[in-house]
Amino acid sequence: MKWACGITSVLDRSELLMRTQRSLRGAGFDEPLLRYDFGRVGPWGNWILCLHEVCLRNPFVDRYVMFQDDVIVVKNLRGYLDQQRYPDAGYWNLYTAPSNQDHIEGLGGGTGFHQSNQLGKGALALVFDRETLRKLRAAS
C-alpha cells in the first residue's frame, strides 16, 4: 500500500516536532511533508494547505495521513494500518479523546477502530483514502 503524509507545526515547537518525526519513522512514515504556520493562516489553514500539498505531490497513493507536531505513534503503525479494512465513506482518526472512552466501551470496547462521538475533534492523526480526500478537498 502506498502512503503520503504531512505534518503541521509552528516554529517554536521544534523539540516536539523532532520527537514526533522520530516516532513517525519508527511507525513506517519516513518522509512526511512538513509545513510550518508562520502565524498567518492559523492551525486550520495550515492543516488544509499541507493536506492539499501532500495530495498534489502524491496524487496516486492509496492512503493519506496528516499528523500534528505533538503526536507520538506506536512502532510499525503503518504496517498495522495496511492490514485493516478502511471504512466506506469514512476516515480514521488515530487519536481517541478521553471523552470518547465511555462511548467506545458502550459499543463493546476492545481494540481496533470504533465509531466515534468526537465529531472530528482531536485531529492529531487523520487517515484518508483517495476518494474521501477528494470529497474533503472539494468541500474546502
C-alpha positions as CSV (number, residue, x, y, z in Angstrom):
1,M,0.0,0.0,0.0
2,K,1.4,3.4,-0.9
3,W,1.1,6.3,1.6
4,A,1.8,10.0,1.7
5,C,1.8,12.1,4.9
6,G,2.2,15.6,6.2
7,I,3.0,17.2,9.5
8,T,1.8,20.6,10.6
9,S,3.8,22.6,13.0
10,V,4.9,26.1,14.2
11,L,8.5,27.3,14.6
12,D,8.5,27.4,18.4
13,R,7.7,23.6,18.8
14,S,10.9,22.2,17.4
15,E,11.5,19.8,20.3
16,L,8.0,18.3,20.0
17,L,8.4,18.1,16.2
18,M,11.7,16.2,16.4
19,R,10.1,13.7,18.9
20,T,7.1,13.3,16.5
21,Q,9.4,12.8,13.5
22,R,11.3,10.0,15.3
23,S,8.1,8.4,16.3
24,L,6.8,8.5,12.7
25,R,10.0,7.0,11.3
26,G,9.6,4.1,13.7
27,A,6.0,3.8,12.6
28,G,6.9,3.5,8.9
29,F,6.3,7.1,7.8
30,D,9.8,8.1,6.7
31,E,9.3,11.2,4.6
32,P,6.4,13.4,5.7
33,L,5.9,16.8,4.1
34,L,6.4,19.4,6.8
35,R,4.5,22.7,6.8
36,Y,5.1,25.4,9.3
37,D,2.4,28.0,10.2
38,F,4.1,31.4,10.5
39,G,1.0,32.9,12.3
40,R,-0.7,34.0,9.1
41,V,-3.2,31.2,8.4
42,G,-3.7,29.6,11.8
43,P,-3.9,25.9,12.6
44,W,-6.8,25.0,10.3
45,G,-5.4,27.0,7.4
46,N,-2.0,25.4,7.8
47,W,-3.6,21.9,8.1
48,I,-5.7,22.3,4.9
49,L,-2.7,23.8,3.0
50,C,-0.5,20.9,4.0
51,L,-3.2,18.4,3.1
52,H,-3.6,20.0,-0.4
53,E,0.1,20.0,-1.0
54,V,0.5,16.4,0.1
55,C,-2.3,15.4,-2.3
56,L,-0.9,17.5,-5.2
57,R,2.6,16.0,-4.8
58,N,1.2,12.4,-4.4
59,P,-2.0,12.1,-6.5
60,F,-1.9,8.3,-6.8
61,V,-1.3,6.9,-3.4
62,D,-3.7,4.7,-1.5
63,R,-3.8,6.5,1.8
64,Y,-3.0,10.0,3.1
65,V,-2.3,10.8,6.7
66,M,-2.0,14.1,8.4
67,F,-0.1,14.5,11.7
68,Q,0.2,17.4,14.1
69,D,3.6,18.0,15.6
70,D,2.7,16.8,19.1
71,V,1.7,13.2,18.4
72,I,3.6,10.0,19.3
73,V,2.5,6.9,17.5
74,V,3.2,3.2,18.0
75,K,6.0,1.4,16.3
76,N,5.1,-0.2,13.0
77,L,1.8,1.7,12.8
78,R,1.8,1.8,9.0
79,G,2.1,-2.0,8.8
80,Y,-0.8,-2.4,11.2
81,L,-2.9,0.1,9.2
82,D,-2.1,-1.7,6.0
83,Q,-3.8,-4.8,7.4
84,Q,-7.0,-3.0,8.4
85,R,-10.2,-2.6,6.4
86,Y,-10.7,1.0,5.5
87,P,-14.3,2.3,6.2
88,D,-16.6,3.0,3.4
89,A,-17.2,6.8,3.1
90,G,-15.2,7.5,6.2
91,Y,-11.8,8.1,7.6
92,W,-9.6,7.0,10.5
93,N,-8.9,9.2,13.5
94,L,-5.9,7.6,15.1
95,Y,-6.4,9.6,18.3
96,T,-9.1,8.8,20.8
97,A,-10.1,11.7,23.1
98,P,-10.6,10.7,26.7
99,S,-14.2,11.7,26.5
100,N,-14.7,9.1,23.8
101,Q,-13.7,6.2,26.0
102,D,-17.2,5.8,27.6
103,H,-18.7,5.8,24.1
104,I,-16.3,3.1,22.9
105,E,-17.0,0.9,26.0
106,G,-20.7,1.3,25.3
107,L,-20.1,-0.2,21.9
108,G,-18.5,-3.2,23.4
109,G,-14.9,-1.9,23.8
110,G,-12.0,-3.9,22.6
111,T,-9.1,-3.0,20.3
112,G,-9.3,-1.7,16.8
113,F,-11.4,1.1,15.2
114,H,-14.8,2.2,16.5
115,Q,-17.5,4.6,15.6
116,S,-16.7,7.9,17.3
117,N,-18.6,10.6,19.0
118,Q,-15.7,13.0,18.6
119,L,-17.2,14.9,15.7
120,G,-13.8,15.3,14.1
121,K,-12.2,16.7,17.2
122,G,-8.7,15.6,18.1
123,A,-7.2,15.9,14.6
124,L,-3.7,14.8,15.7
125,A,-3.5,12.0,13.2
126,L,-6.2,11.5,10.5
127,V,-6.1,9.0,7.6
128,F,-8.0,9.3,4.4
129,D,-8.3,7.2,1.3
130,R,-8.1,8.9,-2.1
131,E,-11.9,9.1,-2.6
132,T,-12.6,10.6,0.9
133,L,-9.8,13.1,0.4
134,R,-11.2,14.1,-3.0
135,K,-14.6,14.9,-1.3
136,L,-12.9,16.7,1.6
137,R,-10.8,18.9,-0.8
138,A,-13.9,19.7,-2.9
139,A,-15.7,20.8,0.3
140,S,-12.9,23.1,1.5
